[in-house]
Amino acid sequence: MNVPGNGPSQRSVLQRILIKSWEYRHLRFWAGFRIVAGIMLAFCGAATLWVGAYGWAALFLVPAALNLAFGYWEITIARSASA
C-alpha cells in the first residue's frame, strides 16, 4: 500500500550526491557537528597564524571554511524540510 510520507524523499541530485542517507536522517545533528568542528578548526588556524606559520594556517582555515559552509547548507535544508 502506498502511504503518503512513506515514499522516497524528494531531494535534489546535489543533496543525494553530497549528503549520505544515514546522515540525512539526522541532519540537524550532523550540521551542528560540522559547525562545531569548523569553529574548532578556525581557532586552530587562528593560533597557527598567531605563531606566524602562515602556510600551515591554511591547512586549518580552508577545512574550517568548508565545514562551516557545508554545515550552514545542511541547516537550511533541515529547516526547509521541516516546514
mmCIF file of the N, C-alpha and C atoms, coordinates in Angstrom:
data_MODEL
# 
_entry.id   MODEL 
# 
loop_
_atom_site.group_PDB 
_atom_site.id 
_atom_site.type_symbol 
_atom_site.label_atom_id 
_atom_site.label_alt_id 
_atom_site.label_comp_id 
_atom_site.label_asym_id 
_atom_site.label_entity_id 
_atom_site.label_seq_id 
_atom_site.pdbx_PDB_ins_code 
_atom_site.Cartn_x 
_atom_site.Cartn_y 
_atom_site.Cartn_z 
_atom_site.occupancy 
_atom_site.B_iso_or_equiv 
_atom_site.pdbx_formal_charge 
_atom_site.auth_seq_id 
_atom_site.auth_comp_id 
_atom_site.auth_asym_id 
_atom_site.auth_atom_id 
_atom_site.pdbx_PDB_model_num 
ATOM 1   N N  . MET A 1 1  ? 0.834  -1.170 0.000  1.00 0.00 ? 1  MET A N  1 
ATOM 2   C CA . MET A 1 1  ? 0.000  0.000  0.000  1.00 0.00 ? 1  MET A CA 1 
ATOM 3   C C  . MET A 1 1  ? 0.880  1.235  0.000  1.00 0.00 ? 1  MET A C  1 
ATOM 4   N N  . ASN A 1 2  ? 0.547  2.215  -0.790 1.00 0.00 ? 2  ASN A N  1 
ATOM 5   C CA . ASN A 1 2  ? 1.315  3.434  -0.900 1.00 0.00 ? 2  ASN A CA 1 
ATOM 6   C C  . ASN A 1 2  ? 0.758  4.478  0.052  1.00 0.00 ? 2  ASN A C  1 
ATOM 7   N N  . VAL A 1 3  ? 1.477  4.738  1.132  1.00 0.00 ? 3  VAL A N  1 
ATOM 8   C CA . VAL A 1 3  ? 1.052  5.702  2.143  1.00 0.00 ? 3  VAL A CA 1 
ATOM 9   C C  . VAL A 1 3  ? 1.826  6.991  1.925  1.00 0.00 ? 3  VAL A C  1 
ATOM 10  N N  . PRO A 1 4  ? 1.143  8.148  1.900  1.00 0.00 ? 4  PRO A N  1 
ATOM 11  C CA . PRO A 1 4  ? 1.876  9.410  1.756  1.00 0.00 ? 4  PRO A CA 1 
ATOM 12  C C  . PRO A 1 4  ? 2.863  9.584  2.909  1.00 0.00 ? 4  PRO A C  1 
ATOM 13  N N  . GLY A 1 5  ? 4.045  10.020 2.585  1.00 0.00 ? 5  GLY A N  1 
ATOM 14  C CA . GLY A 1 5  ? 5.078  10.187 3.587  1.00 0.00 ? 5  GLY A CA 1 
ATOM 15  C C  . GLY A 1 5  ? 6.012  8.987  3.688  1.00 0.00 ? 5  GLY A C  1 
ATOM 16  N N  . ASN A 1 6  ? 5.626  7.847  3.127  1.00 0.00 ? 6  ASN A N  1 
ATOM 17  C CA . ASN A 1 6  ? 6.488  6.665  3.140  1.00 0.00 ? 6  ASN A CA 1 
ATOM 18  C C  . ASN A 1 6  ? 7.298  6.531  1.863  1.00 0.00 ? 6  ASN A C  1 
ATOM 19  N N  . GLY A 1 7  ? 7.048  7.358  0.885  1.00 0.00 ? 7  GLY A N  1 
ATOM 20  C CA . GLY A 1 7  ? 7.751  7.270  -0.387 1.00 0.00 ? 7  GLY A CA 1 
ATOM 21  C C  . GLY A 1 7  ? 9.162  7.808  -0.281 1.00 0.00 ? 7  GLY A C  1 
ATOM 22  N N  . PRO A 1 8  ? 9.894  7.751  -1.365 1.00 0.00 ? 8  PRO A N  1 
ATOM 23  C CA . PRO A 1 8  ? 11.255 8.282  -1.338 1.00 0.00 ? 8  PRO A CA 1 
ATOM 24  C C  . PRO A 1 8  ? 11.248 9.791  -1.131 1.00 0.00 ? 8  PRO A C  1 
ATOM 25  N N  . SER A 1 9  ? 12.270 10.270 -0.440 1.00 0.00 ? 9  SER A N  1 
ATOM 26  C CA . SER A 1 9  ? 12.337 11.705 -0.169 1.00 0.00 ? 9  SER A CA 1 
ATOM 27  C C  . SER A 1 9  ? 12.617 12.474 -1.459 1.00 0.00 ? 9  SER A C  1 
ATOM 28  N N  . GLN A 1 10 ? 12.105 13.642 -1.540 1.00 0.00 ? 10 GLN A N  1 
ATOM 29  C CA . GLN A 1 10 ? 12.258 14.492 -2.724 1.00 0.00 ? 10 GLN A CA 1 
ATOM 30  C C  . GLN A 1 10 ? 13.494 15.376 -2.557 1.00 0.00 ? 10 GLN A C  1 
ATOM 31  N N  . ARG A 1 11 ? 14.652 14.773 -2.630 1.00 0.00 ? 11 ARG A N  1 
ATOM 32  C CA . ARG A 1 11 ? 15.905 15.508 -2.500 1.00 0.00 ? 11 ARG A CA 1 
ATOM 33  C C  . ARG A 1 11 ? 16.453 15.805 -3.882 1.00 0.00 ? 11 ARG A C  1 
ATOM 34  N N  . SER A 1 12 ? 17.162 16.916 -4.002 1.00 0.00 ? 12 SER A N  1 
ATOM 35  C CA . SER A 1 12 ? 17.777 17.258 -5.276 1.00 0.00 ? 12 SER A CA 1 
ATOM 36  C C  . SER A 1 12 ? 18.958 16.328 -5.537 1.00 0.00 ? 12 SER A C  1 
ATOM 37  N N  . VAL A 1 13 ? 19.431 16.336 -6.751 1.00 0.00 ? 13 VAL A N  1 
ATOM 38  C CA . VAL A 1 13 ? 20.554 15.472 -7.130 1.00 0.00 ? 13 VAL A CA 1 
ATOM 39  C C  . VAL A 1 13 ? 21.800 15.852 -6.329 1.00 0.00 ? 13 VAL A C  1 
ATOM 40  N N  . LEU A 1 14 ? 22.026 17.136 -6.146 1.00 0.00 ? 14 LEU A N  1 
ATOM 41  C CA . LEU A 1 14 ? 23.192 17.590 -5.388 1.00 0.00 ? 14 LEU A CA 1 
ATOM 42  C C  . LEU A 1 14 ? 23.117 17.118 -3.940 1.00 0.00 ? 14 LEU A C  1 
ATOM 43  N N  . GLN A 1 15 ? 21.921 17.168 -3.350 1.00 0.00 ? 15 GLN A N  1 
ATOM 44  C CA . GLN A 1 15 ? 21.762 16.691 -1.980 1.00 0.00 ? 15 GLN A CA 1 
ATOM 45  C C  . GLN A 1 15 ? 21.977 15.193 -1.892 1.00 0.00 ? 15 GLN A C  1 
ATOM 46  N N  . ARG A 1 16 ? 21.495 14.436 -2.880 1.00 0.00 ? 16 ARG A N  1 
ATOM 47  C CA . ARG A 1 16 ? 21.677 12.987 -2.861 1.00 0.00 ? 16 ARG A CA 1 
ATOM 48  C C  . ARG A 1 16 ? 23.138 12.601 -3.030 1.00 0.00 ? 16 ARG A C  1 
ATOM 49  N N  . ILE A 1 17 ? 23.900 13.399 -3.781 1.00 0.00 ? 17 ILE A N  1 
ATOM 50  C CA . ILE A 1 17 ? 25.313 13.090 -4.005 1.00 0.00 ? 17 ILE A CA 1 
ATOM 51  C C  . ILE A 1 17 ? 26.154 13.464 -2.782 1.00 0.00 ? 17 ILE A C  1 
ATOM 52  N N  . LEU A 1 18 ? 25.922 14.641 -2.218 1.00 0.00 ? 18 LEU A N  1 
ATOM 53  C CA . LEU A 1 18 ? 26.781 15.135 -1.144 1.00 0.00 ? 18 LEU A CA 1 
ATOM 54  C C  . LEU A 1 18 ? 26.380 14.678 0.251  1.00 0.00 ? 18 LEU A C  1 
ATOM 55  N N  . ILE A 1 19 ? 25.107 14.387 0.475  1.00 0.00 ? 19 ILE A N  1 
ATOM 56  C CA . ILE A 1 19 ? 24.649 14.009 1.812  1.00 0.00 ? 19 ILE A CA 1 
ATOM 57  C C  . ILE A 1 19 ? 24.222 12.545 1.789  1.00 0.00 ? 19 ILE A C  1 
ATOM 58  N N  . LYS A 1 20 ? 24.909 11.731 2.543  1.00 0.00 ? 20 LYS A N  1 
ATOM 59  C CA . LYS A 1 20 ? 24.590 10.299 2.610  1.00 0.00 ? 20 LYS A CA 1 
ATOM 60  C C  . LYS A 1 20 ? 23.236 10.100 3.271  1.00 0.00 ? 20 LYS A C  1 
ATOM 61  N N  . SER A 1 21 ? 22.582 8.972  2.991  1.00 0.00 ? 21 SER A N  1 
ATOM 62  C CA . SER A 1 21 ? 21.238 8.734  3.514  1.00 0.00 ? 21 SER A CA 1 
ATOM 63  C C  . SER A 1 21 ? 21.243 8.608  5.032  1.00 0.00 ? 21 SER A C  1 
ATOM 64  N N  . TRP A 1 22 ? 22.253 7.980  5.610  1.00 0.00 ? 22 TRP A N  1 
ATOM 65  C CA . TRP A 1 22 ? 22.308 7.855  7.069  1.00 0.00 ? 22 TRP A CA 1 
ATOM 66  C C  . TRP A 1 22 ? 22.549 9.209  7.721  1.00 0.00 ? 22 TRP A C  1 
ATOM 67  N N  . GLU A 1 23 ? 23.241 10.114 7.025  1.00 0.00 ? 23 GLU A N  1 
ATOM 68  C CA . GLU A 1 23 ? 23.468 11.452 7.548  1.00 0.00 ? 23 GLU A CA 1 
ATOM 69  C C  . GLU A 1 23 ? 22.210 12.306 7.401  1.00 0.00 ? 23 GLU A C  1 
ATOM 70  N N  . TYR A 1 24 ? 21.458 12.075 6.330  1.00 0.00 ? 24 TYR A N  1 
ATOM 71  C CA . TYR A 1 24 ? 20.258 12.862 6.077  1.00 0.00 ? 24 TYR A CA 1 
ATOM 72  C C  . TYR A 1 24 ? 19.181 12.585 7.127  1.00 0.00 ? 24 TYR A C  1 
ATOM 73  N N  . ARG A 1 25 ? 19.170 11.382 7.696  1.00 0.00 ? 25 ARG A N  1 
ATOM 74  C CA . ARG A 1 25 ? 18.167 11.046 8.702  1.00 0.00 ? 25 ARG A CA 1 
ATOM 75  C C  . ARG A 1 25 ? 18.348 11.849 9.978  1.00 0.00 ? 25 ARG A C  1 
ATOM 76  N N  . HIS A 1 26 ? 19.564 12.292 10.273 1.00 0.00 ? 26 HIS A N  1 
ATOM 77  C CA . HIS A 1 26 ? 19.856 13.095 11.469 1.00 0.00 ? 26 HIS A CA 1 
ATOM 78  C C  . HIS A 1 26 ? 20.585 14.361 11.044 1.00 0.00 ? 26 HIS A C  1 
ATOM 79  N N  . LEU A 1 27 ? 19.963 15.105 10.168 1.00 0.00 ? 27 LEU A N  1 
ATOM 80  C CA . LEU A 1 27 ? 20.644 16.216 9.502  1.00 0.00 ? 27 LEU A CA 1 
ATOM 81  C C  . LEU A 1 27 ? 21.017 17.337 10.465 1.00 0.00 ? 27 LEU A C  1 
ATOM 82  N N  . ARG A 1 28 ? 20.145 17.675 11.399 1.00 0.00 ? 28 ARG A N  1 
ATOM 83  C CA . ARG A 1 28 ? 20.458 18.759 12.339 1.00 0.00 ? 28 ARG A CA 1 
ATOM 84  C C  . ARG A 1 28 ? 21.663 18.412 13.208 1.00 0.00 ? 28 ARG A C  1 
ATOM 85  N N  . PHE A 1 29 ? 21.758 17.167 13.652 1.00 0.00 ? 29 PHE A N  1 
ATOM 86  C CA . PHE A 1 29 ? 22.904 16.751 14.457 1.00 0.00 ? 29 PHE A CA 1 
ATOM 87  C C  . PHE A 1 29 ? 24.199 16.900 13.672 1.00 0.00 ? 29 PHE A C  1 
ATOM 88  N N  . TRP A 1 30 ? 24.217 16.374 12.446 1.00 0.00 ? 30 TRP A N  1 
ATOM 89  C CA . TRP A 1 30 ? 25.444 16.420 11.649 1.00 0.00 ? 30 TRP A CA 1 
ATOM 90  C C  . TRP A 1 30 ? 25.799 17.837 11.240 1.00 0.00 ? 30 TRP A C  1 
ATOM 91  N N  . ALA A 1 31 ? 24.799 18.672 11.013 1.00 0.00 ? 31 ALA A N  1 
ATOM 92  C CA . ALA A 1 31 ? 25.079 20.073 10.692 1.00 0.00 ? 31 ALA A CA 1 
ATOM 93  C C  . ALA A 1 31 ? 25.728 20.754 11.895 1.00 0.00 ? 31 ALA A C  1 
ATOM 94  N N  . GLY A 1 32 ? 25.182 20.512 13.080 1.00 0.00 ? 32 GLY A N  1 
ATOM 95  C CA . GLY A 1 32 ? 25.785 21.076 14.290 1.00 0.00 ? 32 GLY A CA 1 
ATOM 96  C C  . GLY A 1 32 ? 27.185 20.566 14.526 1.00 0.00 ? 32 GLY A C  1 
ATOM 97  N N  . PHE A 1 33 ? 27.391 19.277 14.260 1.00 0.00 ? 33 PHE A N  1 
ATOM 98  C CA . PHE A 1 33 ? 28.718 18.686 14.403 1.00 0.00 ? 33 PHE A CA 1 
ATOM 99  C C  . PHE A 1 33 ? 29.710 19.360 13.466 1.00 0.00 ? 33 PHE A C  1 
ATOM 100 N N  . ARG A 1 34 ? 29.297 19.589 12.220 1.00 0.00 ? 34 ARG A N  1 
ATOM 101 C CA . ARG A 1 34 ? 30.186 20.242 11.253 1.00 0.00 ? 34 ARG A CA 1 
ATOM 102 C C  . ARG A 1 34 ? 30.494 21.677 11.646 1.00 0.00 ? 34 ARG A C  1 
ATOM 103 N N  . ILE A 1 35 ? 29.503 22.384 12.176 1.00 0.00 ? 35 ILE A N  1 
ATOM 104 C CA . ILE A 1 35 ? 29.720 23.773 12.574 1.00 0.00 ? 35 ILE A CA 1 
ATOM 105 C C  . ILE A 1 35 ? 30.677 23.843 13.759 1.00 0.00 ? 35 ILE A C  1 
ATOM 106 N N  . VAL A 1 36 ? 30.506 22.965 14.742 1.00 0.00 ? 36 VAL A N  1 
ATOM 107 C CA . VAL A 1 36 ? 31.421 22.931 15.887 1.00 0.00 ? 36 VAL A CA 1 
ATOM 108 C C  . VAL A 1 36 ? 32.834 22.576 15.428 1.00 0.00 ? 36 VAL A C  1 
ATOM 109 N N  . ALA A 1 37 ? 32.950 21.605 14.536 1.00 0.00 ? 37 ALA A N  1 
ATOM 110 C CA . ALA A 1 37 ? 34.270 21.234 14.010 1.00 0.00 ? 37 ALA A CA 1 
ATOM 111 C C  . ALA A 1 37 ? 34.894 22.390 13.238 1.00 0.00 ? 37 ALA A C  1 
ATOM 112 N N  . GLY A 1 38 ? 34.076 23.128 12.489 1.00 0.00 ? 38 GLY A N  1 
ATOM 113 C CA . GLY A 1 38 ? 34.583 24.293 11.760 1.00 0.00 ? 38 GLY A CA 1 
ATOM 114 C C  . GLY A 1 38 ? 35.079 25.385 12.686 1.00 0.00 ? 38 GLY A C  1 
ATOM 115 N N  . ILE A 1 39 ? 34.370 25.598 13.790 1.00 0.00 ? 39 ILE A N  1 
ATOM 116 C CA . ILE A 1 39 ? 34.805 26.605 14.763 1.00 0.00 ? 39 ILE A CA 1 
ATOM 117 C C  . ILE A 1 39 ? 36.115 26.181 15.419 1.00 0.00 ? 39 ILE A C  1 
ATOM 118 N N  . MET A 1 40 ? 36.224 24.900 15.761 1.00 0.00 ? 40 MET A N  1 
ATOM 119 C CA . MET A 1 40 ? 37.464 24.416 16.362 1.00 0.00 ? 40 MET A CA 1 
ATOM 120 C C  . MET A 1 40 ? 38.636 24.534 15.392 1.00 0.00 ? 40 MET A C  1 
ATOM 121 N N  . LEU A 1 41 ? 38.410 24.203 14.122 1.00 0.00 ? 41 LEU A N  1 
ATOM 122 C CA . LEU A 1 41 ? 39.473 24.351 13.122 1.00 0.00 ? 41 LEU A CA 1 
ATOM 123 C C  . LEU A 1 41 ? 39.851 25.819 12.920 1.00 0.00 ? 41 LEU A C  1 
ATOM 124 N N  . ALA A 1 42 ? 38.864 26.709 12.996 1.00 0.00 ? 42 ALA A N  1 
ATOM 125 C CA . ALA A 1 42 ? 39.156 28.139 12.857 1.00 0.00 ? 42 ALA A CA 1 
ATOM 126 C C  . ALA A 1 42 ? 40.018 28.634 14.014 1.00 0.00 ? 42 ALA A C  1 
ATOM 127 N N  . PHE A 1 43 ? 39.732 28.158 15.231 1.00 0.00 ? 43 PHE A N  1 
ATOM 128 C CA . PHE A 1 43 ? 40.572 28.529 16.372 1.00 0.00 ? 43 PHE A CA 1 
ATOM 129 C C  . PHE A 1 43 ? 41.989 27.993 16.203 1.00 0.00 ? 43 PHE A C  1 
ATOM 130 N N  . CYS A 1 44 ? 42.119 26.766 15.713 1.00 0.00 ? 44 CYS A N  1 
ATOM 131 C CA . CYS A 1 44 ? 43.455 26.205 15.462 1.00 0.00 ? 44 CYS A CA 1 
ATOM 132 C C  . CYS A 1 44 ? 44.185 27.009 14.388 1.00 0.00 ? 44 CYS A C  1 
ATOM 133 N N  . GLY A 1 45 ? 43.458 27.419 13.351 1.00 0.00 ? 45 GLY A N  1 
ATOM 134 C CA . GLY A 1 45 ? 44.062 28.236 12.308 1.00 0.00 ? 45 GLY A CA 1 
ATOM 135 C C  . GLY A 1 45 ? 44.475 29.605 12.819 1.00 0.00 ? 45 GLY A C  1 
ATOM 136 N N  . ALA A 1 46 ? 43.651 30.195 13.693 1.00 0.00 ? 46 ALA A N  1 
ATOM 137 C CA . ALA A 1 46 ? 43.999 31.496 14.268 1.00 0.00 ? 46 ALA A CA 1 
ATOM 138 C C  . ALA A 1 46 ? 45.231 31.376 15.164 1.00 0.00 ? 46 ALA A C  1 
ATOM 139 N N  . ALA A 1 47 ? 45.328 30.295 15.928 1.00 0.00 ? 47 ALA A N  1 
ATOM 140 C CA . ALA A 1 47 ? 46.505 30.083 16.769 1.00 0.00 ? 47 ALA A CA 1 
ATOM 141 C C  . ALA A 1 47 ? 47.747 29.877 15.922 1.00 0.00 ? 47 ALA A C  1 
ATOM 142 N N  . THR A 1 48 ? 47.596 29.189 14.811 1.00 0.00 ? 48 THR A N  1 
ATOM 143 C CA . THR A 1 48 ? 48.731 28.976 13.920 1.00 0.00 ? 48 THR A CA 1 
ATOM 144 C C  . THR A 1 48 ? 49.155 30.286 13.264 1.00 0.00 ? 48 THR A C  1 
ATOM 145 N N  . LEU A 1 49 ? 48.178 31.124 12.931 1.00 0.00 ? 49 LEU A N  1 
ATOM 146 C CA . LEU A 1 49 ? 48.518 32.446 12.390 1.00 0.00 ? 49 LEU A CA 1 
ATOM 147 C C  . LEU A 1 49 ? 49.226 33.301 13.438 1.00 0.00 ? 49 LEU A C  1 
ATOM 148 N N  . TRP A 1 50 ? 48.800 33.179 14.679 1.00 0.00 ? 50 TRP A N  1 
ATOM 149 C CA . TRP A 1 50 ? 49.382 33.965 15.754 1.00 0.00 ? 50 TRP A CA 1 
ATOM 150 C C  . TRP A 1 50 ? 50.856 33.618 15.948 1.00 0.00 ? 50 TRP A C  1 
ATOM 151 N N  . VAL A 1 51 ? 51.192 32.337 15.746 1.00 0.00 ? 51 VAL A N  1 
ATOM 152 C CA . VAL A 1 51 ? 52.580 31.903 15.858 1.00 0.00 ? 51 VAL A CA 1 
ATOM 153 C C  . VAL A 1 51 ? 53.393 32.403 14.664 1.00 0.00 ? 51 VAL A C  1 
ATOM 154 N N  . GLY A 1 52 ? 52.740 32.598 13.522 1.00 0.00 ? 52 GLY A N  1 
ATOM 155 C CA . GLY A 1 52 ? 53.428 33.114 12.352 1.00 0.00 ? 52 GLY A CA 1 
ATOM 156 C C  . GLY A 1 52 ? 53.637 32.097 11.250 1.00 0.00 ? 52 GLY A C  1 
ATOM 157 N N  . ALA A 1 53 ? 53.052 30.927 11.382 1.00 0.00 ? 53 ALA A N  1 
ATOM 158 C CA . ALA A 1 53 ? 53.183 29.898 10.354 1.00 0.00 ? 53 ALA A CA 1 
ATOM 159 C C  . ALA A 1 53 ? 52.012 30.035 9.386  1.00 0.00 ? 53 ALA A C  1 
ATOM 160 N N  . TYR A 1 54 ? 52.150 30.965 8.458  1.00 0.00 ? 54 TYR A N  1 
ATOM 161 C CA . TYR A 1 54 ? 51.031 31.319 7.576  1.00 0.00 ? 54 TYR A CA 1 
ATOM 162 C C  . TYR A 1 54 ? 50.664 30.190 6.615  1.00 0.00 ? 54 TYR A C  1 
ATOM 163 N N  . GLY A 1 55 ? 51.632 29.461 6.111  1.00 0.00 ? 55 GLY A N  1 
ATOM 164 C CA . GLY A 1 55 ? 51.343 28.356 5.202  1.00 0.00 ? 55 GLY A CA 1 
ATOM 165 C C  . GLY A 1 55 ? 50.604 27.227 5.900  1.00 0.00 ? 55 GLY A C  1 
ATOM 166 N N  . TRP A 1 56 ? 50.994 26.935 7.140  1.00 0.00 ? 56 TRP A N  1 
ATOM 167 C CA . TRP A 1 56 ? 50.340 25.874 7.899  1.00 0.00 ? 56 TRP A CA 1 
ATOM 168 C C  . TRP A 1 56 ? 48.936 26.272 8.326  1.00 0.00 ? 56 TRP A C  1 
ATOM 169 N N  . ALA A 1 57 ? 48.692 27.559 8.480  1.00 0.00 ? 57 ALA A N  1 
ATOM 170 C CA . ALA A 1 57 ? 47.365 28.019 8.898  1.00 0.00 ? 57 ALA A CA 1 
ATOM 171 C C  . ALA A 1 57 ? 46.307 27.680 7.855  1.00 0.00 ? 57 ALA A C  1 
ATOM 172 N N  . ALA A 1 58 ? 46.707 27.639 6.598  1.00 0.00 ? 58 ALA A N  1 
ATOM 173 C CA . ALA A 1 58 ? 45.755 27.300 5.535  1.00 0.00 ? 58 ALA A CA 1 
ATOM 174 C C  . ALA A 1 58 ? 45.248 25.871 5.687  1.00 0.00 ? 58 ALA A C  1 
ATOM 175 N N  . LEU A 1 59 ? 46.074 24.987 6.268  1.00 0.00 ? 59 LEU A N  1 
ATOM 176 C CA . LEU A 1 59 ? 45.642 23.604 6.486  1.00 0.00 ? 59 LEU A CA 1 
ATOM 177 C C  . LEU A 1 59 ? 44.501 23.522 7.498  1.00 0.00 ? 59 LEU A C  1 
ATOM 178 N N  . PHE A 1 60 ? 44.351 24.541 8.330  1.00 0.00 ? 60 PHE A N  1 
ATOM 179 C CA . PHE A 1 60 ? 43.239 24.593 9.269  1.00 0.00 ? 60 PHE A CA 1 
ATOM 180 C C  . PHE A 1 60 ? 42.101 25.473 8.764  1.00 0.00 ? 60 PHE A C  1 
ATOM 181 N N  . LEU A 1 61 ? 42.423 26.585 8.143  1.00 0.00 ? 61 LEU A N  1 
ATOM 182 C CA . LEU A 1 61 ? 41.398 27.560 7.790  1.00 0.00 ? 61 LEU A CA 1 
ATOM 183 C C  . LEU A 1 61 ? 40.558 27.151 6.583  1.00 0.00 ? 61 LEU A C  1 
ATOM 184 N N  . VAL A 1 62 ? 41.148 26.461 5.623  1.00 0.00 ? 62 VAL A N  1 
ATOM 185 C CA . VAL A 1 62 ? 40.370 26.014 4.455  1.00 0.00 ? 62 VAL A CA 1 
ATOM 186 C C  . VAL A 1 62 ? 39.335 24.965 4.858  1.00 0.00 ? 62 VAL A C  1 
ATOM 187 N N  . PRO A 1 63 ? 39.711 23.907 5.607  1.00 0.00 ? 63 PRO A N  1 
ATOM 188 C CA . PRO A 1 63 ? 38.672 22.966 6.052  1.00 0.00 ? 63 PRO A CA 1 
ATOM 189 C C  . PRO A 1 63 ? 37.656 23.609 6.995  1.00 0.00 ? 63 PRO A C  1 
ATOM 190 N N  . ALA A 1 64 ? 38.088 24.603 7.774  1.00 0.00 ? 64 ALA A N  1 
ATOM 191 C CA . ALA A 1 64 ? 37.152 25.299 8.658  1.00 0.00 ? 64 ALA A CA 1 
ATOM 192 C C  . ALA A 1 64 ? 36.076 26.005 7.835  1.00 0.00 ? 64 ALA A C  1 
ATOM 193 N N  . ALA A 1 65 ? 36.495 26.697 6.794  1.00 0.00 ? 65 ALA A N  1 
ATOM 194 C CA . ALA A 1 65 ? 35.527 27.402 5.949  1.00 0.00 ? 65 ALA A CA 1 
ATOM 195 C C  . ALA A 1 65 ? 34.594 26.420 5.249  1.00 0.00 ? 65 ALA A C  1 
ATOM 196 N N  . LEU A 1 66 ? 35.147 25.302 4.787  1.00 0.00 ? 66 LEU A N  1 
ATOM 197 C CA . LEU A 1 66 ? 34.314 24.301 4.116  1.00 0.00 ? 66 LEU A CA 1 
ATOM 198 C C  . LEU A 1 66 ? 33.319 23.658 5.085  1.00 0.00 ? 66 LEU A C  1 
ATOM 199 N N  . ASN A 1 67 ? 33.767 23.332 6.296  1.00 0.00 ? 67 ASN A N  1 
ATOM 200 C CA . ASN A 1 67 ? 32.864 22.751 7.288  1.00 0.00 ? 67 ASN A CA 1 
ATOM 201 C C  . ASN A 1 67 ? 31.760 23.724 7.674  1.00 0.00 ? 67 ASN A C  1 
ATOM 202 N N  . LEU A 1 68 ? 32.098 24.992 7.872  1.00 0.00 ? 68 LEU A N  1 
ATOM 203 C CA . LEU A 1 68 ? 31.090 25.984 8.237  1.00 0.00 ? 68 LEU A CA 1 
ATOM 204 C C  . LEU A 1 68 ? 30.080 26.181 7.114  1.00 0.00 ? 68 LEU A C  1 
ATOM 205 N N  . ALA A 1 69 ? 30.559 26.241 5.888  1.00 0.00 ? 69 ALA A N  1 
ATOM 206 C CA . ALA A 1 69 ? 29.648 26.427 4.757  1.00 0.00 ? 69 ALA A CA 1 
ATOM 207 C C  . ALA A 1 69 ? 28.742 25.218 4.567  1.00 0.00 ? 69 ALA A C  1 
ATOM 208 N N  . PHE A 1 70 ? 29.301 24.016 4.662  1.00 0.00 ? 70 PHE A N  1 
ATOM 209 C CA . PHE A 1 70 ? 28.511 22.799 4.481  1.00 0.00 ? 70 PHE A CA 1 
ATOM 210 C C  . PHE A 1 70 ? 27.511 22.627 5.618  1.00 0.00 ? 70 PHE A C  1 
ATOM 211 N N  . GLY A 1 71 ? 27.925 22.960 6.848  1.00 0.00 ? 71 GLY A N  1 
ATOM 212 C CA . GLY A 1 71 ? 27.017 22.886 7.987  1.00 0.00 ? 71 GLY A CA 1 
ATOM 213 C C  . GLY A 1 71 ? 25.869 23.860 7.861  1.00 0.00 ? 71 GLY A C  1 
ATOM 214 N N  . TYR A 1 72 ? 26.161 25.068 7.393  1.00 0.00 ? 72 TYR A N  1 
ATOM 215 C CA . TYR A 1 72 ? 25.100 26.054 7.183  1.00 0.00 ? 72 TYR A CA 1 
ATOM 216 C C  . TYR A 1 72 ? 24.128 25.575 6.113  1.00 0.00 ? 72 TYR A C  1 
ATOM 217 N N  . TRP A 1 73 ? 24.663 24.991 5.049  1.00 0.00 ? 73 TRP A N  1 
ATOM 218 C CA . TRP A 1 73 ? 23.810 24.463 3.972  1.00 0.00 ? 73 TRP A CA 1 
ATOM 219 C C  . TRP A 1 73 ? 22.899 23.361 4.505  1.00 0.00 ? 73 TRP A C  1 
ATOM 220 N N  . GLU A 1 74 ? 23.462 22.471 5.341  1.00 0.00 ? 74 GLU A N  1 
ATOM 221 C CA . GLU A 1 74 ? 22.648 21.404 5.909  1.00 0.00 ? 74 GLU A CA 1 
ATOM 222 C C  . GLU A 1 74 ? 21.569 21.945 6.839  1.00 0.00 ? 74 GLU A C  1 
ATOM 223 N N  . ILE A 1 75 ? 21.876 22.986 7.594  1.00 0.00 ? 75 ILE A N  1 
ATOM 224 C CA . ILE A 1 75 ? 20.869 23.599 8.458  1.00 0.00 ? 75 ILE A CA 1 
ATOM 225 C C  . ILE A 1 75 ? 19.731 24.181 7.631  1.00 0.00 ? 75 ILE A C  1 
ATOM 226 N N  . THR A 1 76 ? 20.051 24.826 6.520  1.00 0.00 ? 76 THR A N  1 
ATOM 227 C CA . THR A 1 76 ? 18.989 25.390 5.684  1.00 0.00 ? 76 THR A CA 1 
ATOM 228 C C  . THR A 1 76 ? 18.140 24.284 5.059  1.00 0.00 ? 76 THR A C  1 
ATOM 229 N N  . ILE A 1 77 ? 18.757 23.149 4.716  1.00 0.00 ? 77 ILE A N  1 
ATOM 230 C CA . ILE A 1 77 ? 17.990 22.020 4.190  1.00 0.00 ? 77 ILE A CA 1 
ATOM 231 C C  . ILE A 1 77 ? 17.058 21.472 5.266  1.00 0.00 ? 77 ILE A C  1 
ATOM 232 N N  . ALA A 1 78 ? 17.573 21.334 6.488  1.00 0.00 ? 78 ALA A N  1 
ATOM 233 C CA . ALA A 1 78 ? 16.750 20.809 7.581  1.00 0.00 ? 78 ALA A CA 1 
ATOM 234 C C  . ALA A 1 78 ? 15.588 21.735 7.900  1.00 0.00 ? 78 ALA A C  1 
ATOM 235 N N  . ARG A 1 79 ? 15.818 23.041 7.839  1.00 0.00 ? 79 ARG A N  1 
ATOM 236 C CA . ARG A 1 79 ? 14.734 23.988 8.097  1.00 0.00 ? 79 ARG A CA 1 
ATOM 237 C C  . ARG A 1 79 ? 13.670 23.941 7.006  1.00 0.00 ? 79 ARG A C  1 
ATOM 238 N N  . SER A 1 80 ? 14.095 23.824 5.754  1.00 0.00 ? 80 SER A N  1 
ATOM 239 C CA . SER A 1 80 ? 13.127 23.798 4.673  1.00 0.00 ? 80 SER A CA 1 
ATOM 240 C C  . SER A 1 80 ? 12.376 22.477 4.635  1.00 0.00 ? 80 SER A C  1 
ATOM 241 N N  . ALA A 1 81 ? 12.991 21.386 5.078  1.00 0.00 ? 81 ALA A N  1 
ATOM 242 C CA . ALA A 1 81 ? 12.322 20.078 5.078  1.00 0.00 ? 81 ALA A CA 1 
ATOM 243 C C  . ALA A 1 81 ? 11.277 20.009 6.176  1.00 0.00 ? 81 ALA A C  1 
ATOM 244 N N  . SER A 1 82 ? 11.516 20.694 7.295  1.00 0.00 ? 82 SER A N  1 
ATOM 245 C CA . SER A 1 82 ? 10.562 20.628 8.406  1.00 0.00 ? 82 SER A CA 1 
ATOM 246 C C  . SER A 1 82 ? 9.378  21.563 8.188  1.00 0.00 ? 82 SER A C  1 
ATOM 247 N N  . ALA A 1 83 ? 9.503  22.510 7.281  1.00 0.00 ? 83 ALA A N  1 
ATOM 248 C CA . ALA A 1 83 ? 8.414  23.479 7.063  1.00 0.00 ? 83 ALA A CA 1 
ATOM 249 C C  . ALA A 1 83 ? 7.298  22.935 6.201  1.00 0.00 ? 83 ALA A C  1 
# 
